[in-house]
Amino acid sequence: MSRPGGDGDRGSVLLVHHRAIASPYSATVPHYLARELADSGTVHVLSRRRPDGAGDGDGGFPDDVVHHEVGTGQVPILSGLLFVVVSTLYAAALGARHRFDAVYAFQQTIIQGWPAARAGGSRFVVGLQSVPVRQKRDLSDAAHGRLPLRKRVRVALLARYAWAVGRLLDRTDEVVCLTDGIRDATELEYGVDLSGAHVIGMGVDTDRFAVESTREPARGPDDTWVVTYVGSIGPPRGLEHVLDAVAESDRDVEFRVAGGGGDDYMTSLRERARDLGIDDRVTWLGIVPHEEVPEVLADADVAVSPLADIESYRISFPAKLLEYMAAGTPVVATDIPAHRRLVEPRENGLLYDGSADGLVDALDDVIGGEVDARALGRAARATAEAHDWAAVVAEHEAVLFDRTVRRPRAQPVPA
């Protein structure tokens, strides 16, 4: 059987993921890969079945993407095991039937992707958005005996899964890591050589974030400046020191928080704002639907990313920061490796030391005119355009089909 595709065709690919990819919010990279590659190629997706009534959440997912959804219920452990077994057999059958040019397996479906590639003689590519199955190996027999049965079974299964992942990482044609930190950590975790792995970061839908503001932007140090945070809320997110900075600042600052967290933690943040005497300067927007985030950012004068310097953030890609930049909003972020992947200090954003005093100084630089807020916003937008999904997918496409693909260029920053 000949492979699908001819001249001008992007080729055929099977994407394998443990989550439904019709929405970009649960499986971002494969979602946009499927959207872009389906324009001129053949795309099949093997994933878990979506919950009943779940839509694509994006309003533009191509109808010509062929979905193969596996439903195995919601029974703890058993459903996961069934999905691995059933999806592995299904993947092998799809590979043998369609003989895809490439099979792209992500994170928790590496095992399923391998037989699909083998059965069809396809190029086998693995995508890592985090370190797969990071599992402690020093559980003592005594500690293991005190674990509940369900957890003991899960530990045993994950250990076997990790063993298989380690073997398969040595048998891929290509590995794509979201960051160099994930590549390095995976090498240490599994004892494999990933020096030849490709590092391809996250993308952003720049058109979606090109939204006009509904308010008059702050223009001088005496105006009210809206500082906005969007994202999950928890202790490592650094919101405590942002509240402290708002209280310490001599500037007229309104802090808007979009996101949600645990009830007790959210209560503690509100109490902190009251104790600091700034509760009238803090607006808690709650969880904002993703399609409304561009409007929230369009109404901000500054967007802040106050993440703590912990390992999880060091090796991650700051996707939320990329959205800030796509909105053309001046960015102020903690000086951690993840943020340094995107921010050139005083060129397209500002970095600070993660303290309230450091944030006060950074905000003073923007509000006081030490740096040009508009120029920061324009440069941030240009940075985001270089990470538009069309450009990011072009990089994945080159890896998938082992060929050179022209990457769209970012537009120059207006003077």
C-alpha positions in Angstrom: 0.0 0.0 0.0 1.4 3.4 -1.0 1.7 6.2 1.5 -0.9 9.0 1.2 0.2 12.3 -0.3 1.9 13.5 -3.4 3.6 16.6 -4.6 2.6 19.7 -2.6 1.1 17.5 0.2 2.4 18.0 3.7 2.3 14.3 4.2 0.3 12.0 6.5 0.7 11.8 10.2 -0.9 10.0 13.2 -1.0 12.1 16.4 -1.3 10.0 19.5 -2.3 11.7 22.8 -3.9 10.6 26.1 -6.3 13.6 26.0 -8.9 14.7 23.5 -7.3 17.4 21.3 -10.4 19.1 19.9 -9.8 21.8 22.5 -6.5 23.6 22.7 -6.7 23.8 26.4 -6.1 20.2 27.2 -3.6 19.2 24.5 -2.2 22.5 23.1 0.6 21.3 20.8 -1.2 18.5 19.1 -4.3 20.6 18.7 -2.5 23.3 16.7 -0.5 20.7 14.8 -3.6 19.0 13.7 -5.2 22.3 12.6 -2.2 23.5 10.6 -1.1 20.2 9.1 -4.7 19.3 8.0 -4.6 22.3 5.6 -2.6 20.4 3.0 -2.0 16.9 4.5 -3.6 13.9 6.0 -4.0 14.0 9.8 -5.4 11.2 12.0 -5.7 11.5 15.8 -5.8 8.7 18.3 -6.9 9.9 21.8 -9.1 9.3 24.7 -12.8 10.0 24.2 -14.0 13.5 25.0 -16.5 13.9 27.9 -20.1 13.9 26.7 -21.1 17.2 25.3 -17.6 18.6 25.0 -17.1 20.9 22.0 -14.0 21.9 20.3 -13.8 25.0 22.4 -12.0 26.8 19.6 -14.5 27.4 16.8 -12.1 26.4 14.0 -11.0 22.8 14.3 -10.8 21.3 10.8 -13.5 18.7 9.9 -11.1 16.8 7.8 -9.0 15.7 10.8 -9.8 12.0 11.3 -10.5 11.3 15.0 -10.2 7.8 16.6 -11.4 8.1 20.1 -11.0 5.4 22.7 -13.4 5.4 25.6 -12.5 3.2 28.6 -14.6 4.8 31.4 -13.5 6.6 34.6 -12.6 3.7 36.9 -9.4 4.5 38.7 -6.4 2.5 37.5 -8.5 0.1 35.5 -9.6 2.7 33.0 -6.0 3.8 32.5 -4.8 0.3 32.0 -7.6 -0.4 29.5 -6.7 2.7 27.6 -3.1 1.7 27.3 -4.0 -1.8 26.0 -6.8 -0.9 23.7 -5.1 2.2 22.2 -1.9 0.3 21.7 -3.7 -2.3 19.6 -5.8 0.4 17.8 -2.6 2.3 17.0 -0.9 -0.7 15.5 -3.9 -1.4 13.4 -4.0 2.2 12.1 -0.3 2.1 11.4 -0.6 -1.1 9.4 -3.6 0.1 7.4 -2.6 3.7 6.6 1.3 3.5 6.7 1.6 7.1 7.8 4.7 9.1 6.9 5.1 9.9 10.6 3.7 8.8 13.9 3.9 11.6 16.6 3.4 10.3 20.1 3.2 12.6 23.1 4.2 12.2 26.7 1.9 9.5 28.1 1.3 7.7 24.8 4.9 6.8 23.7 4.2 3.1 24.1 1.1 3.4 21.9 3.0 5.3 19.2 5.8 2.7 18.8 3.7 -0.2 17.4 1.9 2.2 15.1 5.2 3.3 13.6 6.6 -0.2 13.4 3.4 -1.6 11.8 3.5 1.0 9.1 7.2 1.5 8.6 6.6 5.1 9.7 9.0 7.7 11.1 8.6 7.7 14.9 8.7 11.0 16.7 8.2 11.6 20.4 7.1 14.9 21.9 7.9 15.7 25.5 6.2 18.7 27.2 7.5 17.5 30.6 9.6 14.8 32.0 7.6 11.6 31.4 6.7 9.5 34.5 9.1 11.1 37.0 8.9 8.4 39.6 10.8 8.0 42.8 13.0 4.9 42.9 14.1 4.8 46.5 10.8 3.7 48.1 11.8 1.4 50.9 10.0 -1.9 51.4 8.6 -0.6 54.7 7.2 2.6 53.2 5.8 0.6 50.3 4.0 -1.6 52.7 2.3 1.3 54.4 0.9 2.7 51.1 -2.8 2.0 50.4 -3.3 -0.8 47.9 -4.5 1.5 45.1 -1.3 3.6 45.4 0.9 0.5 45.6 -0.6 -0.8 42.4 -0.2 2.6 40.7 3.5 2.9 41.8 4.1 -0.6 40.4 2.4 0.2 37.1 4.2 3.5 36.7 7.5 1.9 37.4 6.9 -0.6 34.6 5.7 2.1 32.3 8.8 4.2 33.0 11.0 1.2 32.2 9.2 0.9 28.8 9.5 4.6 28.1 13.2 4.5 28.8 13.7 1.7 26.2 11.6 3.5 23.6 13.3 6.8 23.9 16.4 5.0 22.5 14.4 3.7 19.6 12.8 6.9 18.3 13.7 8.6 15.0 13.5 12.0 16.6 12.6 13.5 20.0 11.1 17.0 20.4 11.4 18.6 23.8 9.5 21.7 24.8 12.6 23.2 26.5 16.2 22.4 27.0 15.5 22.0 30.7 13.1 19.1 29.9 15.6 17.6 27.6 18.3 17.7 30.3 16.1 16.4 33.0 14.8 13.6 30.8 18.4 12.5 30.1 19.1 12.3 33.8 15.9 10.6 34.6 16.2 7.9 32.0 19.9 7.7 31.3 19.5 8.3 27.6 21.4 10.6 25.2 19.1 13.3 24.0 21.9 15.6 22.7 20.3 15.4 19.2 16.8 16.2 20.4 15.0 19.2 18.9 13.9 21.9 21.3 10.7 23.6 20.0 8.8 25.9 22.4 5.1 26.7 22.7 3.2 28.8 20.2 0.5 31.5 20.5 -2.4 32.5 18.4 -1.3 36.1 17.7 -4.5 36.9 15.8 -6.7 36.0 18.7 -4.7 38.3 21.1 -4.7 41.3 18.7 -7.6 43.0 20.6 -8.2 46.8 20.9 -8.5 48.1 24.5 -11.9 49.3 25.7 -10.3 51.8 28.1 -8.0 54.7 27.8 -4.4 53.5 28.6 -2.4 55.1 31.3 -0.2 57.8 29.8 1.8 59.3 32.7 3.0 58.7 36.2 -0.1 60.3 37.7 -2.6 58.1 35.9 -4.1 54.9 37.3 -2.0 52.0 36.0 -3.7 48.6 35.7 -1.4 45.7 36.5 -2.9 42.3 35.6 -2.1 38.7 36.4 -3.7 35.8 34.5 -3.2 32.2 35.4 -3.6 29.6 38.1 -3.3 30.7 41.7 -1.3 29.0 44.3 1.7 29.5 46.6 4.4 29.2 43.9 2.7 31.8 41.8 4.1 34.7 43.8 0.9 36.7 44.3 1.7 37.5 47.9 4.7 39.6 47.0 2.6 41.3 44.2 0.1 42.4 46.8 2.9 43.6 49.1 4.3 45.6 46.1 1.0 47.3 45.4 0.8 48.3 49.0 4.4 49.6 49.0 4.2 51.5 45.7 3.7 55.2 45.7 2.1 54.9 42.3 -1.7 54.8 41.6 -1.9 51.0 40.8 -4.9 48.8 40.4 -4.2 45.1 40.5 -6.5 42.7 38.6 -6.3 39.0 39.2 -7.8 36.5 36.7 -7.7 32.9 37.8 -8.7 30.6 40.5 -7.2 28.4 43.2 -8.1 26.6 46.4 -10.8 28.2 48.5 -8.5 28.5 51.6 -5.7 30.0 49.7 -7.9 32.5 47.9 -9.3 33.5 51.2 -5.8 34.1 52.6 -4.9 36.3 49.6 -8.1 38.4 50.1 -7.3 38.7 53.8 -3.8 39.8 53.0 -5.1 42.5 50.7 -7.4 43.7 53.5 -4.6 43.7 56.1 -2.4 45.7 53.7 -5.2 48.2 53.2 -5.4 47.7 49.4 -8.6 45.6 49.1 -10.2 48.6 47.2 -7.3 48.5 44.7 -7.4 44.7 44.0 -10.1 43.2 41.7 -10.6 39.5 41.8 -11.9 38.5 38.3 -12.2 34.8 39.1 -11.6 32.2 36.4 -11.9 33.9 33.0 -12.8 31.7 30.0 -9.7 31.5 27.7 -11.5 33.2 24.8 -12.0 36.3 27.1 -8.4 36.5 28.2 -7.4 38.7 25.2 -9.9 41.4 26.3 -8.6 41.2 29.9 -5.0 41.8 28.7 -6.0 44.5 26.3 -7.3 46.5 29.3 -4.0 46.1 31.2 -1.2 48.6 31.2 1.3 46.0 32.6 1.0 42.2 32.8 2.9 40.6 35.6 4.3 37.0 35.9 5.6 36.6 39.5 6.4 32.9 39.4 8.7 31.5 42.1 12.1 30.0 41.2 11.3 26.3 41.5 12.4 23.4 39.4 9.0 22.9 37.7 9.0 26.5 36.4 12.7 26.5 35.6 12.3 23.8 33.0 8.9 24.8 31.7 7.9 27.1 28.8 6.1 30.3 29.9 3.1 29.9 27.7 1.1 32.5 29.7 3.9 35.0 29.3 3.7 34.5 25.5 0.0 35.4 25.6 0.9 38.6 27.5 3.3 39.5 24.8 0.9 38.6 22.0 -1.5 41.1 23.5 1.2 43.8 23.2 1.1 44.4 26.9 4.3 45.4 28.7 5.6 42.5 30.7 7.2 42.5 34.1 8.3 39.0 35.2 10.5 37.3 37.7 14.1 36.6 36.7 13.9 32.8 36.2 15.1 30.6 33.3 11.6 30.2 31.9 11.0 33.9 31.6 14.5 34.5 30.2 13.6 32.3 27.3 11.4 35.1 26.0 12.3 38.4 27.8 15.2 40.5 26.7 15.5 42.9 29.7 14.5 46.5 28.9 14.0 45.5 25.2 10.7 43.6 25.2 10.0 43.4 29.0 11.4 43.7 32.4 12.8 41.1 34.8 13.0 41.5 38.6 14.3 39.5 41.5 11.1 38.0 42.8 10.7 40.3 45.8 8.2 43.0 46.5 10.9 45.7 46.5 12.1 44.4 43.1 8.6 44.6 41.7 8.1 48.1 43.0 11.3 49.2 41.2 10.3 47.5 38.0 6.9 49.1 38.0 8.5 52.5 38.8 10.6 52.1 35.7 7.6 51.6 33.5 5.2 54.0 35.2 7.8 56.7 35.7 8.9 56.6 32.1 12.4 55.2 32.7 11.5 52.7 30.0 9.0 53.4 27.2 6.0 51.2 27.9 4.7 51.5 24.4 8.0 50.4 22.9 8.1 47.5 25.3 4.6 46.5 24.2 5.5 46.7 20.5 8.7 44.6 21.0 6.7 42.1 23.1 4.2 41.7 20.3 7.0 41.1 17.7 8.5 38.4 20.0 5.1 36.7 20.1 4.8 36.9 16.3 8.0 34.9 16.0 6.2 32.2 18.1 2.9 32.2 16.2 1.6 28.7 15.7 2.2 28.8 12.0 5.9 29.2 12.7 6.0 26.6 15.5 4.2 24.0 13.4 6.6 24.6 10.6 9.4 23.5 13.0 7.5 20.4 14.0 6.8 19.7 10.4 10.5 19.7 9.5 11.1 17.1 12.2 8.1 15.0 11.3 8.8 14.7 7.6 12.6 15.1 7.7 12.8 18.0 5.4 13.5 21.7 5.4 10.4 23.8 6.0 10.5 27.6 5.6 9.7 29.2 9.0 7.6 32.4 8.7 9.5 35.4 9.7 8.4 37.8 12.4 7.6 41.3 11.3 10.1 44.0 12.3 9.2 46.2 15.3 7.8 49.6 14.1 10.0 52.5 15.0 
